[in-house]
Amino acid sequence: MWVFRLRELPKRSLVWTGGLAALACGCTTPETRSPLTAPVPGPRATATRPVPAGPIQQAAYQKPAPPSGSDQPVAAAPTGVDDFVRLAVERNPRLARANLAIDAARGRHVQAGLYPNPEVAVNWDEIGDRSSSDRLGILTAPKLTQTIVTGKKLTLAQAVAAREIDQATLELVAERYAIAGSVRSAFYEALALQKRAEILDHLAKLADEAVSNGKTLLDASQLARLDYVQLEIERERFRAELQSVKRELPGVYRRLAAVAGAHATIPASVTGTFEGLPEYEADVVREAVLAYHPQVRSAHVGIERARAAVARAEAEPIPNVSVYTGFVRQFENKSYDGAVGIAMPVPVWNRNQGNIQAAKAELGMAIQSVGQVENELAARVATAYQSYAAARARAAVYQKDLIPRAEETYRLSLAAFKGGQFEYLKVIQAQRALAEAQLEANRALGEAWRAAAELSGLLLEDWWPGPPPGPTMPPAPSPAKKDKAP
């Protein structure tokens, strides 16, 4: 470090030195821009598709309500999937944490552009010097020092922090739709179990009717005791499975409330339907996810952040300049003087080589992370779509073919038995086949909807499964036919 000092300036020079220090304090102003309006770089950085304002976008995070002290299901009106999604957006602490992460990134962005504070010092030299008559020495007060930042370091530091704001914002978007997908999946898990209970309840009633008919036939000596026992066993099997499902339902409702972020608001039941399963195509879903998913966009922003960090590291060796000025009182000479000094480090040994190398390595890691994120998302899409397609095809077979045939077989076998043309064991077999077909169809539909819910989160679907509610636009009138010219 070299220091250049001017001592014993004339009094009129004090005004000039003070103006120099003030000019030095404001000579460099960091650039300001809105980090959220910066375009997302990369080959897939296109404008995001417009998303209608749905239950996710309409709701804002609110502080969770305090627990009521009891985790028992609350008797309330049944709610649908959109209600649970809205509740999750309002109360889930994951979104609150993501919002606070954006605030933290904005704070770092502000801090990165702040100029160094000036220093104020008082120096009293040569106190008690025996060669001086009064031994009071030399007083420099006040001494003002200001560091002048060079190389646009503040602007470059803010560029890095701005990319962090972009990534935090994209992380918030990813969290919102990941929570929405999880809530939808938990909702349809609860709905599937609830419908399973309804099916088993219906089957148990059919079994009760079969036992009642069997009792009448047994009393009339038209049914063997062994066959009647088989009817009772079948009824008890349905009842046992129904009770088991009813015991599982409160736990599923609790899980749904916990996923939504409102564990104290446990529903008594859910309302929904398995009709209108969304249709997805594997290639279309994959391309859309890789083009619009916030994690991919955040990875591209990470490349720009790493590049900005490299530029900041390369600017670090440019020496900052420290300028100081002060008022000097020399008691020996009875004079009032001024002092001006300039200091700067000389980058001889430390030129920030290590940090530059590390920043370039992190840039390479950021470039590689784009492919890693795309591969992980493609794998998630493939897994979810595989479950969705398989379950949907299986449910279609049961609904369109197996269940109608099983119902017809059961009706025909029951009618034949009542006419004395059939054994009652055939009726039991037909009843069991119908029960298995209905239960398997319900299971397949539940799996298909849960997989579709995961795909909806990956696709950033706001209104799901149907279009956004609102007034239906009337069809455009057809143009009037022009009369032919005579």
N, C-alpha and C positions, 0 to 999 in steps of 0.2 A: 504494500500500500504506500502510495506517495501522497504527501500533503503539501499543499502550496499555501503559504500564509502571507498576508499583508498586514503589517503592523504600523501603528502611528500614522494613520490616515488623517487628513484634515477633518475638521468638524463637519464641513459641508458634505463630505463623502459619506457620512453616516446615513443621510437620506438615500443616497444611491445604493448603499449596501443593503439597507432595509428593503428597498424596492426590488433588488435582485433576489433576495430570499423569498419575498412574496410571489414574484414571478416564477421562481423555481417550484413553489408549492403547487402552482396551477398550470404548469406547462404541459402536463400529460393528463389527458382525461380518458378513462377507459370507455370503450364503446359499449353502448347499451342496446339491447334488443330483447324482444320477447322470445324466450326460449321455447315457448309452447307453439309458436307460429313457425318455427323452423321446419323446413321440409325434411322428411325422413329419407336418408340416403339409401342407396342400394338399388339393385335391378328391380326389386319388387316394391319400391317405394312409390306407389301410385296413390292417388287420392282415395281415401276410404269410401266405400259405398255408403250412400245415405241410409241411415237406420231410423225408422220411425220412432217417435217418442213412446216407448212402451212402459211397462211396469218397472223395468230396471232403471230407465233414464228418468222417469218421473219422480222416483223416490230419492230422498237424500238420507244420509246416515243420521240417526238419532241415538241418543244415549239409551242403552238398554234399560228396560224397566226393572226395578229391584225384584228379586225372587219373592214369591208369595209365601215361602216357607213350606210348601207341600208340592210334591211332584205328582200328585194324583191327577188323572185327566180331568180337565175342566169342562163342564157341560156347556157347550157353546154351539152356535150354528155351524154346520159343516162348511168348510172352506175348500177352494179349488187350488190348482197348481199356481195360478198367477198370484193368488193371495199369499201363498207361502214364499214365492219369489220376492214379492214386494216387502214382506216382513223381513226377509233375509237382507235385502239391500238397506233397510232402515236400521237394523239392529246388529248385524253381524260385526263383531270386533275386527275381523280381518280387513274389512273395508275401512274402518276407522284407522287402523294401523297404516294402511296404504295411503290414506289421505295425509296422515301426519308425516309419512316419508316424503311426500311431495313438499310439504311445508319445510321440512329439514333441508331438502335439496335447494329450495329457493333461498333459504337462509345462507347456505354455503355459496350460492351464486352471488348474493349481495356482498358477502364477506370477501370473496375472491377479488372483487373490483375496488375495494376500499384502499385509499392511498395511505402510506405509512404516516403515523402521527409525528409532528415535529417534537424535538427535544429542547427543553429549557434547562440550562445549567448556570451555575455561579462558580467561577474560578477565582481563587485568591492565592496568588503566587508570591514567592519571596517574602513571606512574613518573617519578621525578625532578622532580616539581612543586616549584618553589622556595618556594612559599607553604606547603608542608608541612614540618614539622619533620624527619621521617624520610625524606621523599621516596619512600616505598614505595608510595604511591598506594592504589588500590582493587583488591582481588583478588576475582574471582567464580569460584568453583570448588567443585563442578562446576556447569556450566550445562547443563541437560537441555532439549532441544527435541523436541516430538512434533507431527507433522502429523496433524490429524483430517480424514479423508476424508469429504466430504459428498456429498449427492445420490445415494447408493447407487452410486457410480461403480465400486466393486469388484464389486458384484453384477452390474451391467450388463456390465462387462468379462468376467466369467466366463460370462455368457450367450452372448456372442460366441464365446468359446473353446469352450464346450460344443457349439455347433453345428459348430465345426470338427472336434471329435471324432466327431460323428455323420457328417459328410461323409467323414472318413478311414475310418471303419468301413464305410460303404457302398462306398467305393472299393475296400476289401479284398474285399468280396463280389463286386463287378464284376470285379476281377482274377481271382479264383478261377474264376469261370465262364467268363470270356473265355479263360483258359488251358485250361480243360477243353474248350471248343469247338475251340480251335486244335489241341490234342493229338488230339482225335477226328478232325478233318479230316485232319491229317497221317497218322494211323493208316490211315484208309480210302484215302488216296492210295497209301500203301505196299501195302495189301492189294490194291487194284485192279491195281497194277503187278505184284505177285506172282502174282495170278491170270492176268494177261495172259501172263506167262511160262509158266504151266502150260498155258494154251490153245495157245500157240505150240509148246510142246514136244509136245503131243498132235498138233497139225497136222503138225509135222515128222515124227513117226512115221508118220502116214498118208501123207505124201509119200514117205517111204522105202519104204513098202509099195507105193505106186503105181509107183515107179521099179523096184522089184524085179519086180513083175508085168509092167511094160513091157519089162524086159530079157528076160524069158522069151518074151514075144510077139515081140519084135524078133528074137531068135534063131530063132524059128519062122517068121519072115517074115510074121507077122500084124500087124505094126505098122511104120509108116513111121519112118525115122530122124528126120525132122522132128518127129513127134509125141513120140518118145522124148526128144528134146532139150528139148521144152517141159516134159515131166515133170521133167527134171533142173533146169531153170530155176526151176520152181515150188518144188521142194525146197530149192534154195539160197536162194530168197527167204525162205522160212520160217526157215531156219537163220540167215540174216543178221539178221533181225528179232529172233529169239530171243536171239542174242548181244548185240544192242544193248540189249534189255531187261535182260539179266543185268548188263550194265555199268552201267545206270542204278540198279539196286536198291541197291547200297551207299550211293549218295548219298541216296536216299530214306530209307533207314534212319538215316543220319546226321542228316538233317533232322528226322526224328521224335524222335530222342534230343535234339537241340538244342531243339526246341520244348518238350519235356518238362522241360528244364532240367538234363539229365544227359548232356551231350555225350560223356562218357567211357564211358557205358553204352550201347553201340551194339548193337542186337539183330541176331542172325543171320537171323531171319525173324520174321514175325508170324502169329498164328492168328486167324481170324475167318471170318465168313460174311456173305453178302449177303442172307440170308434175314431176314424180319421187319423190313422197312423201316418206320420209324414213319410214321404217318399224321398229317398236319397240315392244318388248314384256315386259309386266309389271314386271314379276319376274326378268328377265334378267337386265332390267334397274335398278330396285331397288337394286339388289345385286351389280351391277357395281358402282352405286353411293355411296353406303355405304362402298365399298372397296377402292375407289380411290378418292373420293371427298376431296379437301384440307381442308374443315372444319372438317371432321372426323379425318383426319391425324393431323391437328392442335390440336384437342382435346386430342389425344393420346400424342402428344408432350407436351401439357399442364400438363399431369400427371407427365412426367419426369421432367419438370421444377419445379413442386410443390415438388417432392421428393428431387431435388437438393436444393430447398429453405429450406426444413426441415433439411437436412444435414448441410447447412450453418448456420442455426439458432442454431443447437445443438453444432456446433463448436465455437460459439461466446463466451461461458464461459471460454474457454481455454485462459488463460491470455497471452497477448503479453508482450514481454520483451523489456524494453528500456535500452539501453547501452549508456553511455556518457563518454567522455574523454576530458581532457583540460590541458592547460599549466598554471601553477600557479606561480605568482611572489609575494613573501613576502618581502615587503619593510623593515619591522622591522628586519628580520633576514638576509636580503640581500641574499636570496636564490631563486633558480629556481627549482620548484617542478612540479610534475604531479598529475593529479586527474583522477580517474576512478570510475564510479558509475553504479549500476544496479538497475532498478526499475520495479516493476510489480504489477498490481492490484490483490487483494485477493478476489475471488468470494464467498463472505459469504452470503450476502443478495440478490444481483442481479445476478442470474444465467441465465438470459434471459428466464425465465419461460414463461412469457406472449407471447413473440414472437414465442417461440417453439410451444405453444398451438395454436396460430393463424396460423402458417405455417402448422401444422397437419390438422387443420380445412380446410384450403385452398386446401390441398391435397385431402381431402374427397370431396370437391366441384368440383375439377378437375375431379375426377373419375366419379362423377354423371353427369358432363357436357357432357361426351362422349355419354351416353344414351340419353340425351336431344337433342344433335346435330343430332344423328341418327334418333330420332323420328321426328324432324322438317324436315329433309331432306326426310324421307319416306313420310311425309305428302305432301310435295311439289311435290314429284314424283307422288304420287297417284292423286293429283289434276290435275297436268298437263297431266298425262296419261289418266285420265277420260275424259278431254276435247278433247284430241287428238283422242282417240278411238271413242267417240261418233260423233265428227265432221267428222272423216274419213268415218265411216259407213254411215252417212247421205249423205255425198257427193257422195259416191259410188252408193247409191240408185238413186240419182238424175241423175248421169251421165250415168249409165247403163240402167236404166229403165224409169224414169219419163220424162227426157228431150227427148229421142228418141220418146216416145209415144206422147208427147206434140207437137213435130215438125210434126209428121205424122198426128195428128189430125188437126193441123192448115192447112197443105197442102190439106188434103182431104176436109175440110170444105170450104176452099177458092175455090177449084175446083168445089165443088158441088154448091156453090152459083153462080159462073160464069155460070154454066150450068142451072141455074134456079131451082135447086132441094133443095135449102137450104135457110134459113133465114140468113140475115147478122148478126143478134145478136148472132147466133151460131159461126160465124167467130170471133166476138169480144170476146166471151168467150174462144175460142181456143187460140186466141192471148194473152189474159190475162193469161191463164194457162201456156203458153210457157214462158212468161215473168217472172212469179213467179217461175217457175222451174229453169230457168237460174240464176235468182238473188239469190235464196236460195242455189243453188249449189255453186255459187261463195262465198256466205257468209260462207257456211260450209267448203269450201276449205281454205278460209282465216283463220278460227278458227283452223283448223287442222294444218296448217303450223305454226301459232303462237305458238300453244302448242308444236309442234315438235321443234320449235326454243328454247323454254324454256328447253325441255329435252336435246337438244344438249349442252346447257350451263352446265347443271348438269352432263352430261356425259363427259365433257371436250373434245368435238369433235372439232378438229382443222379444218379439211376440211369438209365442210358441205354445201349442203346435199349430194354431190357426193364424189367420191374418189379423192385423190390429182391428179392434172394434171401431165402429164409426158409421156414419150415414153412408148408405150405398149410393154410388154415383149412378144416375140414370144413363141408359145407353145413349150414345150420340145419335141424333136424328139422321136418317139417310138423306143424302142430297136429293133435292127435287129434280125430277126429270124435266129437261128443257123441251119445250114444244118444237116440233120440226118446223122449219121455215116453209112457208107455202111455196 
